[in-house]
């Protein structure tokens, strides 16, 4: 399994996470709707901002996504910056958006994990 590159740093600024249990909701003819989870573990989506130091590291990260993750479709290990626990994640839809205020580059993406 691929591992998140050591030269890339997940920033805490802008970090968000959302759990989704895929709740099945059934409206009733009369009374309160019924709900039940479809999964015992949620899909957790994390909006992250990744920092790389220069254009060379940006190119390396792009190559990692393209080659090691098959365009972002496969799972990889990364260390969650909130709890310092290694988790398996994948990039939602393989989408990585880059911006640069100067020398450093920032990638915005969504990661999803199970549980």
KEBA-254324 format. One record per residue: x, y, z of N, C-alpha, C, O in turn; residue in three letters; residue number from 1. Coordinates in Angstrom, 2 decimals. Atoms other than C-alpha are relative to their C-alpha. Example, Ala and Ser with C-alpha at 12.3 -4.5 7.8 and 13.67 -1.06 7.14 Angstrom:
# KEBA-254324
<r n_east="0.89" n_north="-1.19" n_up="0.00" ca_east="12.30" ca_north="-4.50" ca_up="7.80" c_east="0.90" c_north="1.20" c_up="0.00" o_east="1.94" o_north="1.18" o_up="0.66" code="ALA" pos="1"/>
<r n_east="-0.82" n_north="-1.19" n_up="-0.06" ca_east="13.67" ca_north="-1.06" ca_up="7.14" c_east="-0.77" c_north="1.09" c_up="0.73" o_east="-0.26" o_north="2.20" o_up="0.90" code="SER" pos="2"/>
//
This chain:
# KEBA-254324
<r n_east="0.84" n_north="-1.17" n_up="0.00" ca_east="0.00" ca_north="0.00" ca_up="0.00" c_east="0.89" c_north="1.24" c_up="0.00" o_east="1.94" o_north="1.27" o_up="0.64" code="UNK" pos="1"/>
<r n_east="-0.74" n_north="-1.25" n_up="0.10" ca_east="1.18" ca_north="3.50" ca_up="-0.82" c_east="-0.05" c_north="0.74" c_up="1.35" o_east="-0.95" o_north="0.53" o_up="2.16" code="UNK" pos="2"/>
<r n_east="-0.07" n_north="-0.82" n_up="-1.21" ca_east="2.18" ca_north="5.92" ca_up="1.95" c_east="0.06" c_north="1.46" c_up="-0.40" o_east="0.73" o_north="1.82" o_up="-1.37" code="UNK" pos="3"/>
<r n_east="-0.01" n_north="-1.43" n_up="0.25" ca_east="1.56" ca_north="9.67" ca_up="2.04" c_east="1.44" c_north="0.50" c_up="0.05" o_east="2.18" o_north="0.14" o_up="0.97" code="UNK" pos="4"/>
<r n_east="-1.40" n_north="-0.45" n_up="0.05" ca_east="4.82" ca_north="11.44" ca_up="1.07" c_east="0.42" c_north="0.78" c_up="1.24" o_east="-0.35" o_north="1.58" o_up="1.78" code="UNK" pos="5"/>
<r n_east="-0.51" n_north="-0.66" n_up="-1.20" ca_east="6.97" ca_north="12.64" ca_up="3.96" c_east="0.28" c_north="1.48" c_up="-0.21" o_east="0.25" o_north="2.26" o_up="0.74" code="UNK" pos="6"/>
<r n_east="-0.28" n_north="-1.42" n_up="0.27" ca_east="7.79" ca_north="15.95" ca_up="2.24" c_east="-1.27" c_north="0.85" c_up="-0.03" o_east="-1.18" o_north="2.08" o_up="0.01" code="UNK" pos="7"/>
<r n_east="1.28" n_north="-0.72" n_up="0.02" ca_east="4.08" ca_north="16.89" ca_up="2.13" c_east="-0.56" c_north="0.05" c_up="1.41" o_east="-0.50" o_north="-0.93" o_up="2.16" code="UNK" pos="8"/>
<r n_east="0.50" n_north="-0.20" n_up="-1.36" ca_east="2.47" ca_north="18.29" ca_up="5.27" c_east="-1.47" c_north="0.40" c_up="-0.03" o_east="-1.84" o_north="1.39" o_up="-0.66" code="UNK" pos="9"/>
<r n_east="1.42" n_north="-0.34" n_up="-0.12" ca_east="-1.27" ca_north="18.24" ca_up="6.05" c_east="-0.10" c_north="1.13" c_up="1.03" o_east="0.33" o_north="0.97" o_up="2.17" code="UNK" pos="10"/>
<r n_east="0.14" n_north="-1.17" n_up="-0.86" ca_east="-2.08" ca_north="21.65" ca_up="7.54" c_east="-1.24" c_north="-0.12" c_up="0.88" o_east="-2.25" o_north="-0.69" o_up="0.46" code="UNK" pos="11"/>
<r n_east="1.17" n_north="-0.02" n_up="-0.87" ca_east="-4.42" ca_north="22.08" ca_up="10.50" c_east="-0.95" c_north="1.13" c_up="-0.38" o_east="-2.16" o_north="1.03" o_up="-0.17" code="UNK" pos="12"/>
<r n_east="0.85" n_north="-1.11" n_up="0.44" ca_east="-5.68" ca_north="25.38" ca_up="9.11" c_east="-0.92" c_north="-0.47" c_up="-1.12" o_east="-0.46" o_north="-1.01" o_up="-2.13" code="UNK" pos="13"/>
<r n_east="0.98" n_north="0.40" n_up="1.00" ca_east="-8.87" ca_north="24.70" ca_up="7.17" c_east="-0.39" c_north="-1.46" c_up="0.05" o_east="-1.21" o_north="-1.91" o_up="-0.76" code="UNK" pos="14"/>
<r n_east="0.30" n_north="1.42" n_up="-0.13" ca_east="-9.00" ca_north="21.05" ca_up="8.30" c_east="-1.44" c_north="-0.18" c_up="0.48" o_east="-1.84" o_north="0.42" o_up="1.48" code="UNK" pos="15"/>
<r n_east="1.38" n_north="0.29" n_up="-0.39" ca_east="-12.59" ca_north="19.77" ca_up="8.47" c_east="-0.26" c_north="-1.48" c_up="-0.20" o_east="0.36" o_north="-2.11" o_up="-1.06" code="UNK" pos="16"/>
<r n_east="0.41" n_north="1.38" n_up="0.24" ca_east="-14.17" ca_north="16.37" ca_up="8.81" c_east="-1.49" c_north="-0.16" c_up="0.22" o_east="-2.10" o_north="0.51" o_up="1.05" code="UNK" pos="17"/>
<r n_east="1.44" n_north="0.24" n_up="-0.04" ca_east="-17.67" ca_north="15.05" ca_up="8.29" c_east="-0.24" c_north="-1.51" c_up="-0.07" o_east="0.23" o_north="-2.17" o_up="-1.00" code="UNK" pos="18"/>
<r n_east="0.34" n_north="1.43" n_up="-0.02" ca_east="-18.99" ca_north="11.58" ca_up="9.21" c_east="-1.34" c_north="-0.22" c_up="-0.67" o_east="-2.28" o_north="0.56" o_up="-0.47" code="UNK" pos="19"/>
<r n_east="1.24" n_north="0.33" n_up="0.70" ca_east="-21.66" ca_north="9.96" ca_up="7.05" c_east="-0.30" c_north="-1.48" c_up="0.21" o_east="0.43" o_north="-2.35" o_up="-0.26" code="UNK" pos="20"/>
<r n_east="0.43" n_north="1.38" n_up="-0.24" ca_east="-23.47" ca_north="6.82" ca_up="8.21" c_east="-0.97" c_north="-0.49" c_up="-1.06" o_east="-1.47" o_north="-1.61" o_up="-0.97" code="UNK" pos="21"/>
<r n_east="0.97" n_north="0.36" n_up="1.04" ca_east="-25.67" ca_north="6.79" ca_up="5.09" c_east="-1.33" c_north="-0.43" c_up="0.61" o_east="-1.82" o_north="-1.53" o_up="0.36" code="UNK" pos="22"/>
<r n_east="1.25" n_north="0.29" n_up="-0.69" ca_east="-28.80" ca_north="6.94" ca_up="7.19" c_east="-1.13" c_north="-0.16" c_up="-1.01" o_east="-1.31" o_north="0.67" o_up="-1.90" code="UNK" pos="23"/>
<r n_east="1.18" n_north="0.25" n_up="0.82" ca_east="-31.84" ca_north="5.46" ca_up="5.52" c_east="-1.19" c_north="0.58" c_up="0.74" o_east="-1.47" o_north="0.18" o_up="1.87" code="UNK" pos="24"/>
<r n_east="1.13" n_north="-0.69" n_up="-0.64" ca_east="-34.85" ca_north="7.67" ca_up="6.29" c_east="-1.28" c_north="-0.35" c_up="-0.76" o_east="-1.34" o_north="-0.22" o_up="-1.98" code="UNK" pos="25"/>
<r n_east="1.29" n_north="0.36" n_up="0.59" ca_east="-38.43" ca_north="6.53" ca_up="5.68" c_east="-1.09" c_north="0.89" c_up="0.59" o_east="-1.31" o_north="0.89" o_up="1.81" code="UNK" pos="26"/>
<r n_east="1.12" n_north="-0.83" n_up="-0.44" ca_east="-41.30" ca_north="8.99" ca_up="5.85" c_east="-1.19" c_north="-0.91" c_up="0.29" o_east="-1.43" o_north="-1.86" o_up="-0.44" code="UNK" pos="27"/>
<r n_east="1.15" n_north="0.79" n_up="-0.39" ca_east="-44.36" ca_north="7.60" ca_up="7.58" c_east="-1.27" c_north="0.75" c_up="-0.41" o_east="-1.25" o_north="1.97" o_up="-0.56" code="UNK" pos="28"/>
<r n_east="1.28" n_north="-0.65" n_up="0.32" ca_east="-48.01" ca_north="8.28" ca_up="6.66" c_east="-0.41" c_north="0.96" c_up="1.11" o_east="-0.99" o_north="2.02" o_up="0.86" code="UNK" pos="29"/>
<r n_east="0.37" n_north="-0.83" n_up="-1.14" ca_east="-48.47" ca_north="9.67" ca_up="10.13" c_east="1.07" c_north="-0.20" c_up="1.08" o_east="1.41" o_north="-1.34" o_up="1.41" code="UNK" pos="30"/>
<r n_east="-0.96" n_north="0.11" n_up="-1.09" ca_east="-45.93" ca_north="10.42" ca_up="12.82" c_east="1.43" c_north="0.29" c_up="-0.43" o_east="1.68" o_north="0.81" o_up="-1.52" code="UNK" pos="31"/>
<r n_east="-1.42" n_north="-0.31" n_up="0.17" ca_east="-42.18" ca_north="10.67" ca_up="13.08" c_east="0.63" c_north="-0.95" c_up="-1.02" o_east="0.37" o_north="-2.15" o_up="-0.98" code="UNK" pos="32"/>
<r n_east="-0.70" n_north="0.87" n_up="0.95" ca_east="-40.03" ca_north="9.38" ca_up="10.18" c_east="0.93" c_north="-0.98" c_up="0.73" o_east="1.47" o_north="-0.66" o_up="1.79" code="UNK" pos="33"/>
<r n_east="-0.92" n_north="1.00" n_up="-0.55" ca_east="-38.00" ca_north="6.23" ca_up="10.89" c_east="1.36" c_north="0.18" c_up="-0.66" o_east="1.46" o_north="0.54" o_up="-1.84" code="UNK" pos="34"/>
<r n_east="-1.36" n_north="-0.09" n_up="0.53" ca_east="-34.23" ca_north="6.22" ca_up="10.47" c_east="0.81" c_north="-1.19" c_up="0.50" o_east="0.60" o_north="-1.68" o_up="1.60" code="UNK" pos="35"/>
<r n_east="-0.95" n_north="1.02" n_up="-0.42" ca_east="-31.54" ca_north="3.56" ca_up="10.53" c_east="1.27" c_north="0.16" c_up="-0.82" o_east="1.22" o_north="0.58" o_up="-1.98" code="UNK" pos="36"/>
<r n_east="-1.26" n_north="-0.14" n_up="0.74" ca_east="-27.88" ca_north="3.53" ca_up="9.56" c_east="0.16" c_north="-1.15" c_up="-1.00" o_east="-0.25" o_north="-2.28" o_up="-0.73" code="UNK" pos="37"/>
<r n_east="-0.31" n_north="1.04" n_up="0.99" ca_east="-26.83" ca_north="1.63" ca_up="6.44" c_east="1.35" c_north="-0.65" c_up="0.32" o_east="1.61" o_north="-1.78" o_up="-0.09" code="UNK" pos="38"/>
<r n_east="-1.34" n_north="0.50" n_up="-0.34" ca_east="-23.29" ca_north="1.20" ca_up="7.82" c_east="0.22" c_north="0.07" c_up="1.50" o_east="-0.33" o_north="0.94" o_up="2.18" code="UNK" pos="39"/>
<r n_east="-0.36" n_north="-0.06" n_up="-1.42" ca_east="-21.90" ca_north="0.42" ca_up="11.25" c_east="1.16" c_north="0.97" c_up="0.21" o_east="1.29" o_north="1.54" o_up="1.30" code="UNK" pos="40"/>
<r n_east="-1.09" n_north="-0.97" n_up="-0.06" ca_east="-18.83" ca_north="2.56" ca_up="10.50" c_east="-0.26" c_north="1.09" c_up="-1.04" o_east="-0.68" o_north="0.78" o_up="-2.16" code="UNK" pos="41"/>
<r n_east="0.28" n_north="-1.07" n_up="0.96" ca_east="-19.14" ca_north="5.96" ca_up="8.85" c_east="1.10" c_north="0.16" c_up="-1.03" o_east="2.25" o_north="-0.22" o_up="-0.79" code="UNK" pos="42"/>
<r n_east="-1.00" n_north="-0.52" n_up="0.93" ca_east="-17.38" ca_north="7.21" ca_up="5.75" c_east="0.29" c_north="1.41" c_up="0.52" o_east="-0.61" o_north="2.23" o_up="0.63" code="UNK" pos="43"/>
<r n_east="-0.38" n_north="-1.31" n_up="-0.51" ca_east="-15.46" ca_north="10.19" ca_up="7.10" c_east="0.74" c_north="0.75" c_up="-1.10" o_east="1.77" o_north="0.28" o_up="-1.60" code="UNK" pos="44"/>
<r n_east="-0.63" n_north="-0.84" n_up="1.03" ca_east="-14.62" ca_north="12.92" ca_up="4.60" c_east="0.73" c_north="1.14" c_up="0.70" o_east="0.16" o_north="1.84" o_up="1.53" code="UNK" pos="45"/>
<r n_east="-0.83" n_north="-1.05" n_up="-0.58" ca_east="-11.80" ca_north="15.27" ca_up="5.53" c_east="0.43" c_north="0.97" c_up="-1.09" o_east="1.01" o_north="0.56" o_up="-2.09" code="UNK" pos="46"/>
<r n_east="-0.50" n_north="-1.02" n_up="0.90" ca_east="-11.17" ca_north="18.54" ca_up="3.73" c_east="1.36" c_north="0.42" c_up="0.53" o_east="1.48" o_north="0.90" o_up="1.66" code="UNK" pos="47"/>
<r n_east="-1.36" n_north="-0.27" n_up="-0.46" ca_east="-7.41" ca_north="19.03" ca_up="3.90" c_east="0.72" c_north="0.95" c_up="-0.95" o_east="0.39" o_north="1.08" o_up="-2.13" code="UNK" pos="48"/>
<r n_east="-0.91" n_north="-0.86" n_up="0.76" ca_east="-4.80" ca_north="21.48" ca_up="2.76" c_east="1.39" c_north="-0.54" c_up="0.24" o_east="1.85" o_north="-0.64" o_up="1.38" code="UNK" pos="49"/>
<r n_east="-1.32" n_north="0.60" n_up="-0.07" ca_east="-1.40" ca_north="20.00" ca_up="1.99" c_east="1.03" c_north="1.01" c_up="-0.50" o_east="0.84" o_north="1.65" o_up="-1.54" code="UNK" pos="50"/>
<r n_east="-1.05" n_north="-0.95" n_up="0.37" ca_east="1.77" ca_north="22.10" ca_up="1.87" c_east="1.23" c_north="-0.75" c_up="-0.48" o_east="1.68" o_north="-1.71" o_up="0.15" code="UNK" pos="51"/>
<r n_east="-1.30" n_north="0.48" n_up="0.47" ca_east="4.83" ca_north="21.31" ca_up="-0.22" c_east="0.91" c_north="1.23" c_up="-0.18" o_east="0.42" o_north="2.33" o_up="-0.42" code="UNK" pos="52"/>
<r n_east="-0.94" n_north="-1.13" n_up="-0.10" ca_east="7.98" ca_north="23.46" ca_up="-0.17" c_east="0.35" c_north="0.68" c_up="-1.31" o_east="0.76" o_north="1.83" o_up="-1.31" code="UNK" pos="53"/>
<r n_east="-0.44" n_north="-0.59" n_up="1.26" ca_east="8.61" ca_north="24.02" ca_up="-3.88" c_east="-0.63" c_north="-0.73" c_up="-1.19" o_east="-1.39" o_north="-1.68" o_up="-1.04" code="UNK" pos="54"/>
<r n_east="0.53" n_north="0.54" n_up="1.26" ca_east="7.80" ca_north="23.23" ca_up="-7.51" c_east="0.41" c_north="-1.46" c_up="-0.22" o_east="-0.35" o_north="-2.24" o_up="-0.78" code="UNK" pos="55"/>
<r n_east="-0.49" n_north="1.38" n_up="0.15" ca_east="9.89" ca_north="20.04" ca_up="-7.44" c_east="-0.84" c_north="-0.96" c_up="0.84" o_east="-1.21" o_north="-2.04" o_up="0.38" code="UNK" pos="56"/>
<r n_east="0.84" n_north="0.84" n_up="-0.86" ca_east="7.90" ca_north="18.64" ca_up="-4.50" c_east="-1.43" c_north="-0.08" c_up="-0.54" o_east="-2.08" o_north="-1.12" o_up="-0.41" code="UNK" pos="57"/>
<r n_east="1.32" n_north="0.01" n_up="0.63" ca_east="4.67" ca_north="19.63" ca_up="-6.26" c_east="-0.04" c_north="-1.04" c_up="-1.12" o_east="-0.97" o_north="-1.83" o_up="-1.22" code="UNK" pos="58"/>
<r n_east="-0.08" n_north="0.96" n_up="1.10" ca_east="5.75" ca_north="17.65" ca_up="-9.32" c_east="0.08" c_north="-1.44" c_up="0.53" o_east="-0.52" o_north="-2.35" o_up="-0.03" code="UNK" pos="59"/>
<r n_east="-0.11" n_north="1.33" n_up="-0.61" ca_east="6.69" ca_north="14.69" ca_up="-7.09" c_east="-1.35" c_north="-0.46" c_up="0.55" o_east="-1.72" o_north="-1.63" o_up="0.41" code="UNK" pos="60"/>
<r n_east="1.32" n_north="0.34" n_up="-0.55" ca_east="3.29" ca_north="14.81" ca_up="-5.36" c_east="-0.95" c_north="-0.37" c_up="-1.14" o_east="-1.69" o_north="-1.35" o_up="-1.04" code="UNK" pos="61"/>
<r n_east="0.85" n_north="0.32" n_up="1.16" ca_east="1.50" ca_north="14.91" ca_up="-8.73" c_east="0.33" c_north="-1.37" c_up="-0.58" o_east="-0.57" o_north="-2.12" o_up="-0.95" code="UNK" pos="62"/>
<r n_east="-0.42" n_north="1.31" n_up="0.50" ca_east="3.55" ca_north="11.91" ca_up="-9.88" c_east="-0.46" c_north="-1.11" c_up="0.95" o_east="-0.86" o_north="-2.19" o_up="0.49" code="UNK" pos="63"/>
<r n_east="0.46" n_north="0.98" n_up="-0.99" ca_east="2.69" ca_north="10.06" ca_up="-6.63" c_east="-1.49" c_north="-0.28" c_up="-0.19" o_east="-1.91" o_north="-1.44" o_up="-0.18" code="UNK" pos="64"/>
<r n_east="1.44" n_north="0.18" n_up="0.22" ca_east="-1.04" ca_north="10.65" ca_up="-7.20" c_east="-0.25" c_north="-0.76" c_up="-1.30" o_east="-1.04" o_north="-1.70" o_up="-1.34" code="UNK" pos="65"/>
<r n_east="0.20" n_north="0.60" n_up="1.32" ca_east="-0.81" ca_north="9.70" ca_up="-10.88" c_east="0.45" c_north="-1.46" c_up="-0.03" o_east="-0.28" o_north="-2.33" o_up="-0.52" code="UNK" pos="66"/>
<r n_east="-0.58" n_north="1.33" n_up="0.15" ca_east="1.42" ca_north="6.62" ca_up="-10.55" c_east="-0.31" c_north="-0.95" c_up="1.16" o_east="-0.78" o_north="-2.07" o_up="0.94" code="UNK" pos="67"/>
<r n_east="0.18" n_north="0.87" n_up="-1.15" ca_east="1.19" ca_north="5.24" ca_up="-7.01" c_east="-1.47" c_north="-0.18" c_up="0.38" o_east="-1.87" o_north="-1.24" o_up="0.87" code="UNK" pos="68"/>
<r n_east="1.42" n_north="0.07" n_up="-0.38" ca_east="-2.50" ca_north="6.03" ca_up="-6.48" c_east="-0.93" c_north="-0.18" c_up="-1.19" o_east="-2.15" o_north="-0.07" o_up="-1.05" code="UNK" pos="69"/>
<r n_east="0.81" n_north="0.18" n_up="1.21" ca_east="-3.68" ca_north="5.38" ca_up="-10.05" c_east="-0.97" c_north="1.15" c_up="-0.20" o_east="-2.17" o_north="0.95" o_up="-0.39" code="UNK" pos="70"/>
<r n_east="0.83" n_north="-1.19" n_up="0.19" ca_east="-4.95" ca_north="8.93" ca_up="-10.39" c_east="-0.85" c_north="0.35" c_up="1.20" o_east="-1.84" o_north="1.08" o_up="1.08" code="UNK" pos="71"/>
<r n_east="0.73" n_north="-0.30" n_up="-1.23" ca_east="-6.16" ca_north="9.08" ca_up="-6.79" c_east="-1.07" c_north="-1.01" c_up="0.34" o_east="-1.86" o_north="-0.78" o_up="1.26" code="UNK" pos="72"/>
<r n_east="1.08" n_north="0.97" n_up="-0.23" ca_east="-8.37" ca_north="5.97" ca_up="-6.93" c_east="0.31" c_north="-1.03" c_up="1.08" o_east="-0.61" o_north="-1.64" o_up="1.62" code="UNK" pos="73"/>
<r n_east="-0.34" n_north="1.05" n_up="-0.96" ca_east="-6.45" ca_north="3.68" ca_up="-4.57" c_east="0.27" c_north="0.58" c_up="1.39" o_east="0.45" o_north="1.78" o_up="1.56" code="UNK" pos="74"/>
<r n_east="-0.17" n_north="-0.36" n_up="-1.40" ca_east="-5.99" ca_north="3.73" ca_up="-0.80" c_east="1.48" c_north="0.19" c_up="0.33" o_east="2.35" o_north="-0.40" o_up="-0.31" code="UNK" pos="75"/>
<r n_east="-1.37" n_north="-0.22" n_up="-0.48" ca_east="-2.89" ca_north="4.95" ca_up="1.01" c_east="-0.05" c_north="0.23" c_up="1.51" o_east="-1.09" o_north="0.57" o_up="2.06" code="UNK" pos="76"/>
<r n_east="-0.12" n_north="-0.28" n_up="-1.43" ca_east="-1.67" ca_north="5.29" ca_up="4.59" c_east="0.43" c_north="1.45" c_up="0.19" o_east="1.29" o_north="1.95" o_up="-0.53" code="UNK" pos="77"/>
<r n_east="-0.42" n_north="-1.34" n_up="-0.38" ca_east="-1.43" ca_north="8.75" ca_up="6.12" c_east="-0.21" c_north="0.18" c_up="1.49" o_east="-1.03" o_north="-0.52" o_up="2.10" code="UNK" pos="78"/>
<r n_east="0.14" n_north="-0.28" n_up="-1.42" ca_east="-1.05" ca_north="10.13" ca_up="9.62" c_east="-0.93" c_north="1.18" c_up="0.19" o_east="-0.65" o_north="2.28" o_up="-0.30" code="UNK" pos="79"/>
<r n_east="0.97" n_north="-1.06" n_up="-0.25" ca_east="-4.06" ca_north="12.14" ca_up="10.76" c_east="0.64" c_north="1.03" c_up="0.93" o_east="1.14" o_north="0.67" o_up="2.00" code="UNK" pos="80"/>
<r n_east="-0.68" n_north="-1.01" n_up="-0.82" ca_east="-2.76" ca_north="15.46" ca_up="12.13" c_east="-0.71" c_north="0.28" c_up="1.32" o_east="-0.10" o_north="0.87" o_up="2.22" code="UNK" pos="81"/>
<r n_east="0.71" n_north="-0.26" n_up="-1.26" ca_east="-5.44" ca_north="15.61" ca_up="14.86" c_east="0.33" c_north="-1.00" c_up="1.09" o_east="0.52" o_north="-0.63" o_up="2.25" code="UNK" pos="82"/>
<r n_east="-0.24" n_north="1.01" n_up="-1.03" ca_east="-4.80" ca_north="12.31" ca_up="16.62" c_east="1.31" c_north="-0.77" c_up="-0.20" o_east="1.62" o_north="-1.66" o_up="0.59" code="UNK" pos="83"/>
<r n_east="-1.29" n_north="0.62" n_up="0.28" ca_east="-1.44" ca_north="11.26" ca_up="15.10" c_east="-0.09" c_north="-1.51" c_up="-0.22" o_east="0.86" o_north="-2.24" o_up="0.06" code="UNK" pos="84"/>
<r n_east="0.24" n_north="1.41" n_up="0.27" ca_east="-2.92" ca_north="7.88" ca_up="14.12" c_east="0.08" c_north="-0.24" c_up="-1.50" o_east="-0.45" o_north="0.55" o_up="-2.28" code="UNK" pos="85"/>
<r n_east="-0.08" n_north="0.35" n_up="1.42" ca_east="-2.11" ca_north="6.21" ca_up="10.80" c_east="-1.34" c_north="-0.58" c_up="-0.43" o_east="-1.86" o_north="-1.49" o_up="0.21" code="UNK" pos="86"/>
<r n_east="1.28" n_north="0.44" n_up="0.53" ca_east="-5.27" ca_north="5.73" ca_up="8.75" c_east="0.13" c_north="-0.27" c_up="-1.49" o_east="1.03" o_north="0.24" o_up="-2.16" code="UNK" pos="87"/>
<r n_east="0.05" n_north="0.23" n_up="1.43" ca_east="-6.10" ca_north="4.41" ca_up="5.31" c_east="-0.99" c_north="0.99" c_up="-0.60" o_east="-2.10" o_north="1.15" o_up="-0.10" code="UNK" pos="88"/>
<r n_east="0.83" n_north="-1.02" n_up="0.63" ca_east="-7.50" ca_north="7.08" ca_up="3.01" c_east="0.12" c_north="-0.11" c_up="-1.51" o_east="1.00" o_north="-0.79" o_up="-2.03" code="UNK" pos="89"/>
<r n_east="-0.11" n_north="-0.18" n_up="1.45" ca_east="-8.17" ca_north="7.84" ca_up="-0.62" c_east="-0.49" c_north="1.41" c_up="-0.31" o_east="-1.21" o_north="2.02" o_up="0.48" code="UNK" pos="90"/>
<r n_east="0.37" n_north="-1.34" n_up="0.42" ca_east="-8.63" ca_north="11.10" ca_up="-2.51" c_east="-1.37" c_north="-0.08" c_up="-0.68" o_east="-1.54" o_north="-0.81" o_up="-1.65" code="UNK" pos="91"/>
<r n_east="1.35" n_north="0.02" n_up="0.56" ca_east="-12.31" ca_north="11.76" ca_up="-3.24" c_east="0.05" c_north="0.49" c_up="-1.44" o_east="0.51" o_north="1.59" o_up="-1.72" code="UNK" pos="92"/>
<r n_east="0.08" n_north="-0.28" n_up="1.44" ca_east="-12.82" ca_north="11.71" ca_up="-7.02" c_east="1.37" c_north="0.27" c_up="-0.64" o_east="1.44" o_north="0.70" o_up="-1.79" code="UNK" pos="93"/>
<r n_east="-1.34" n_north="-0.23" n_up="0.55" ca_east="-9.04" ca_north="11.98" ca_up="-7.47" c_east="0.32" c_north="1.46" c_up="-0.27" o_east="1.23" o_north="1.76" o_up="-1.04" code="UNK" pos="94"/>
<r n_east="-0.16" n_north="-1.43" n_up="0.29" ca_east="-9.31" ca_north="15.79" ca_up="-7.39" c_east="0.96" c_north="0.67" c_up="0.97" o_east="0.79" o_north="0.59" o_up="2.19" code="UNK" pos="95"/>
<r n_east="-0.98" n_north="-0.78" n_up="-0.76" ca_east="-6.35" ca_north="17.89" ca_up="-6.22" c_east="0.07" c_north="1.38" c_up="-0.64" o_east="0.32" o_north="1.49" o_up="-1.84" code="UNK" pos="96"/>
<r n_east="-0.03" n_north="-1.37" n_up="0.51" ca_east="-6.47" ca_north="21.69" ca_up="-6.57" c_east="1.20" c_north="0.72" c_up="0.60" o_east="1.32" o_north="0.82" o_up="1.82" code="UNK" pos="97"/>
<r n_east="-1.23" n_north="-0.66" n_up="-0.44" ca_east="-3.16" ca_north="23.57" ca_up="-6.38" c_east="-0.13" c_north="1.51" c_up="-0.03" o_east="-0.82" o_north="2.08" o_up="-0.88" code="UNK" pos="98"/>
<r n_east="-0.17" n_north="-1.45" n_up="0.01" ca_east="-2.43" ca_north="27.19" ca_up="-5.47" c_east="1.38" c_north="0.31" c_up="0.56" o_east="1.97" o_north="-0.49" o_up="1.29" code="UNK" pos="99"/>
<r n_east="-1.32" n_north="-0.38" n_up="-0.49" ca_east="0.77" ca_north="29.05" ca_up="-4.77" c_east="0.07" c_north="1.50" c_up="0.24" o_east="-0.12" o_north="2.30" o_up="-0.68" code="UNK" pos="100"/>
<r n_east="-0.18" n_north="-1.42" n_up="-0.28" ca_east="1.29" ca_north="32.36" ca_up="-2.99" c_east="1.43" c_north="0.47" c_up="-0.27" o_east="1.75" o_north="1.63" o_up="-0.02" code="UNK" pos="101"/>
<r n_east="-1.41" n_north="-0.33" n_up="0.24" ca_east="4.96" ca_north="32.29" ca_up="-4.01" c_east="0.77" c_north="-1.27" c_up="-0.28" o_east="0.48" o_north="-1.98" o_up="-1.24" code="UNK" pos="102"/>
<r n_east="-0.85" n_north="1.18" n_up="0.19" ca_east="7.56" ca_north="29.55" ca_up="-3.65" c_east="-0.72" c_north="-1.29" c_up="0.42" o_east="-0.68" o_north="-2.28" o_up="-0.30" code="UNK" pos="103"/>
<r n_east="0.69" n_north="1.20" n_up="-0.48" ca_east="5.50" ca_north="27.08" ca_up="-1.59" c_east="-1.29" c_north="-0.24" c_up="-0.79" o_east="-1.84" o_north="0.68" o_up="-1.39" code="UNK" pos="104"/>
<r n_east="1.25" n_north="0.37" n_up="0.68" ca_east="2.51" ca_north="25.23" ca_up="-3.05" c_east="-0.95" c_north="-0.64" c_up="1.01" o_east="-0.52" o_north="-1.33" o_up="1.93" code="UNK" pos="105"/>
<r n_east="1.04" n_north="0.60" n_up="-0.84" ca_east="-0.76" ca_north="24.24" ca_up="-1.38" c_east="-0.97" c_north="-0.79" c_up="-0.88" o_east="-1.41" o_north="-0.30" o_up="-1.92" code="UNK" pos="106"/>
<r n_east="0.97" n_north="0.84" n_up="0.69" ca_east="-3.01" ca_north="21.39" ca_up="-2.52" c_east="-1.23" c_north="-0.12" c_up="0.89" o_east="-1.12" o_north="-0.43" o_up="2.07" code="UNK" pos="107"/>
<r n_east="1.26" n_north="0.20" n_up="-0.72" ca_east="-6.66" ca_north="21.31" ca_up="-1.48" c_east="-0.66" c_north="-1.23" c_up="-0.58" o_east="-0.76" o_north="-1.40" o_up="-1.79" code="UNK" pos="108"/>
<r n_east="0.63" n_north="1.24" n_up="0.43" ca_east="-8.42" ca_north="17.96" ca_up="-1.58" c_east="-0.87" c_north="-0.54" c_up="1.12" o_east="-0.81" o_north="-0.07" o_up="2.26" code="UNK" pos="109"/>
<r n_east="0.80" n_north="0.71" n_up="-0.99" ca_east="-10.90" ca_north="15.75" ca_up="0.19" c_east="0.53" c_north="-1.42" c_up="0.10" o_east="0.74" o_north="-2.10" o_up="-0.90" code="UNK" pos="110"/>
<r n_east="-0.40" n_north="1.37" n_up="-0.26" ca_east="-9.75" ca_north="12.53" ca_up="1.78" c_east="-1.16" c_north="-0.70" c_up="0.67" o_east="-1.89" o_north="-0.10" o_up="1.46" code="UNK" pos="111"/>
<r n_east="1.03" n_north="0.76" n_up="-0.68" ca_east="-12.13" ca_north="9.78" ca_up="2.81" c_east="0.60" c_north="-1.23" c_up="0.64" o_east="1.48" o_north="-1.87" o_up="0.08" code="UNK" pos="112"/>
<r n_east="-0.41" n_north="1.18" n_up="-0.75" ca_east="-11.62" ca_north="7.07" ca_up="5.39" c_east="-1.24" c_north="-0.73" c_up="0.47" o_east="-2.34" o_north="-0.18" o_up="0.46" code="UNK" pos="113"/>
<r n_east="1.11" n_north="0.75" n_up="-0.57" ca_east="-13.80" ca_north="4.35" ca_up="6.85" c_east="0.22" c_north="-0.03" c_up="1.51" o_east="1.26" o_north="-0.48" o_up="2.00" code="UNK" pos="114"/>
<r n_east="-0.07" n_north="-0.02" n_up="-1.46" ca_east="-14.50" ca_north="4.83" ca_up="10.56" c_east="0.70" c_north="1.19" c_up="0.56" o_east="0.83" o_north="1.31" o_up="1.78" code="UNK" pos="115"/>
//
